[in-house]
Amino acid sequence: MFVGREIEKSKISHFIKNQKSMLVYGLRRVGKTTLITEMLDNSDVDYVYYECEKASEETNVLSFIGVLNEKYSESYGKYDKFEEIIHQFNKHHRDVVIVIDEYSYLKEYYLSSKKPSSNQKALELDSEFQKIIDTTLLFNKLVLCGSSISIMSGLLEYGNPLHGRFD
């Protein structure tokens, strides 16, 4: 059983019942993932968990599809963007919490790239998740989690497309 963190557990319980999206971030190895998965395991909510790799969106989406195919014994085919696969997922599933852990790894992949378009791609990624929250999720919920404080707290800043979508 998970002991302590009563405030955080209360916020996650509130999210499960009342909110569409949640952002969780903090230093590495402090128990973010354990806290989230323990709370979801001890609820009556179905959830799917995916941990991003430091790789392109296309690579991460392919891995995410593998997780969905395994968990739900379905075949989702091939997609290049999270928005596309989540849109397809919504056609078949309701009341599922989708946990995208280490979102910061995905953004770091683009931010650390030497390509001139990499900063634009990182911003487009946030914009894509803004659209997922605003229009694509429908009957499901989203948790974005990460351990890079600067990247994850940047999602809350006024100029970021995800501003205003999280407590």
C-alpha positions as CSV (number, residue, x, y, z in Angstrom):
1,M,0.0,0.0,0.0
2,F,1.2,3.5,-0.8
3,V,1.7,5.6,2.3
4,G,1.9,9.4,2.6
5,R,1.4,12.1,-0.1
6,E,-2.1,12.8,1.1
7,I,-2.4,16.1,-0.8
8,E,-1.2,14.6,-4.1
9,K,-3.4,11.5,-3.7
10,S,-6.4,13.8,-3.1
11,K,-5.6,15.8,-6.2
12,I,-5.3,12.6,-8.3
13,S,-8.6,11.4,-6.9
14,H,-10.2,14.7,-7.8
15,F,-8.8,14.5,-11.3
16,I,-10.1,10.9,-11.8
17,K,-13.6,12.1,-10.9
18,N,-13.8,15.6,-12.3
19,Q,-11.1,16.7,-14.7
20,K,-10.1,16.0,-18.3
21,S,-6.3,16.5,-18.0
22,M,-3.6,16.5,-15.4
23,L,0.1,17.5,-15.4
24,V,2.5,15.8,-13.0
25,Y,6.1,16.7,-12.8
26,G,9.0,16.7,-10.4
27,L,12.6,15.5,-10.0
28,R,13.6,12.1,-11.2
29,R,13.1,9.2,-8.8
30,V,10.7,10.9,-6.4
31,G,7.8,8.5,-7.1
32,K,5.6,10.3,-9.7
33,T,4.9,7.2,-11.7
34,T,4.4,5.0,-8.7
35,L,1.9,7.6,-7.2
36,I,-0.1,7.8,-10.4
37,T,-0.2,4.1,-11.2
38,E,-1.0,3.2,-7.5
39,M,-3.9,5.6,-7.5
40,L,-5.2,4.3,-10.8
41,D,-4.7,0.7,-9.7
42,N,-6.8,1.4,-6.6
43,S,-9.6,3.1,-8.5
44,D,-12.3,1.5,-10.7
45,V,-10.9,3.4,-13.7
46,D,-9.4,1.7,-16.7
47,Y,-6.0,3.2,-17.8
48,V,-3.3,2.8,-20.3
49,Y,0.3,3.7,-19.4
50,Y,3.0,4.7,-21.8
51,E,6.5,6.0,-21.1
52,C,8.0,8.1,-23.9
53,E,11.5,7.4,-25.3
54,K,14.0,10.1,-26.2
55,A,13.0,9.6,-29.9
56,S,10.8,11.1,-32.5
57,E,7.0,11.4,-32.2
58,E,6.6,8.8,-34.9
59,T,8.8,6.3,-33.0
60,N,6.9,7.0,-29.7
61,V,3.5,6.7,-31.4
62,L,4.5,3.3,-32.9
63,S,5.5,2.1,-29.4
64,F,2.3,3.6,-27.9
65,I,0.3,1.6,-30.5
66,G,2.1,-1.5,-29.4
67,V,1.0,-0.9,-25.8
68,L,-2.6,-0.3,-26.9
69,N,-2.6,-3.4,-29.1
70,E,-1.3,-5.5,-26.2
71,K,-3.5,-4.1,-23.5
72,Y,-6.7,-4.2,-25.5
73,S,-6.0,-7.1,-27.9
74,E,-6.7,-5.0,-30.9
75,S,-4.9,-3.9,-34.0
76,Y,-4.6,-0.1,-34.4
77,G,-2.5,-0.1,-37.5
78,K,0.1,2.6,-38.1
79,Y,-0.2,6.3,-37.3
80,D,2.4,9.1,-37.1
81,K,0.9,11.4,-34.5
82,F,-0.5,11.0,-31.0
83,E,-3.6,12.9,-32.1
84,E,-4.4,10.4,-34.8
85,I,-4.1,7.3,-32.6
86,I,-5.9,8.8,-29.7
87,H,-8.7,9.8,-32.1
88,Q,-8.9,6.2,-33.3
89,F,-8.7,4.9,-29.7
90,N,-11.7,7.1,-28.7
91,K,-13.9,5.4,-31.3
92,H,-13.7,2.2,-29.3
93,H,-13.0,3.2,-25.6
94,R,-14.6,5.5,-23.0
95,D,-13.6,6.4,-19.5
96,V,-10.0,5.5,-19.9
97,V,-7.2,7.5,-18.4
98,I,-4.3,7.8,-20.9
99,V,-1.0,8.3,-19.0
100,I,1.9,9.7,-21.1
101,D,4.9,9.5,-18.9
102,E,8.2,11.3,-19.5
103,Y,6.6,13.6,-22.1
104,S,9.7,15.7,-21.4
105,Y,11.8,13.0,-23.1
106,L,9.8,13.4,-26.3
107,K,10.2,17.2,-26.2
108,E,13.9,16.9,-25.3
109,Y,14.5,14.9,-28.4
110,Y,13.5,17.8,-30.5
111,L,14.9,20.6,-28.3
112,S,18.4,18.9,-28.3
113,S,18.4,18.3,-32.1
114,K,20.7,20.5,-34.2
115,K,18.1,20.8,-37.0
116,P,16.7,24.3,-37.5
117,S,13.1,23.1,-37.4
118,S,13.5,21.2,-34.1
119,N,12.3,24.1,-31.8
120,Q,9.3,24.5,-34.1
121,K,8.5,20.7,-33.9
122,A,8.7,20.9,-30.1
123,L,6.1,23.7,-30.1
124,E,4.0,21.8,-32.6
125,L,4.0,18.8,-30.2
126,D,2.6,21.0,-27.4
127,S,0.0,22.3,-29.8
128,E,-1.0,18.8,-30.9
129,F,-1.5,17.8,-27.2
130,Q,-3.5,21.0,-26.7
131,K,-5.8,19.9,-29.5
132,I,-6.0,16.4,-28.0
133,I,-7.2,17.9,-24.7
134,D,-9.6,20.4,-26.2
135,T,-11.2,18.3,-29.0
136,T,-9.8,14.7,-29.4
137,L,-10.1,13.2,-25.9
138,L,-13.9,13.2,-25.9
139,F,-14.8,10.6,-23.2
140,N,-11.3,9.8,-22.0
141,K,-8.7,11.6,-19.8
142,L,-5.1,12.5,-20.2
143,V,-2.2,12.7,-17.8
144,L,1.1,14.2,-18.9
145,C,4.0,13.4,-16.6
146,G,7.7,14.3,-16.8
147,S,10.9,14.8,-14.8
148,S,12.4,17.8,-16.6
149,I,11.2,20.6,-14.4
150,S,12.0,23.3,-17.0
151,I,10.2,21.6,-19.8
152,M,7.2,20.5,-17.8
153,S,6.7,23.8,-16.0
154,G,7.1,25.5,-19.4
155,L,3.8,23.8,-20.4
156,L,2.0,26.0,-17.8
157,E,3.5,29.3,-19.1
158,Y,1.2,31.8,-20.8
159,G,2.7,31.5,-24.4
160,N,2.6,27.7,-24.4
161,P,-0.4,26.1,-26.3
162,L,-1.0,23.9,-23.2
163,H,-1.4,27.0,-20.9
164,G,-4.6,26.8,-18.9
165,R,-5.3,23.2,-19.5
166,F,-4.0,21.9,-16.1
167,D,-4.3,22.7,-12.5
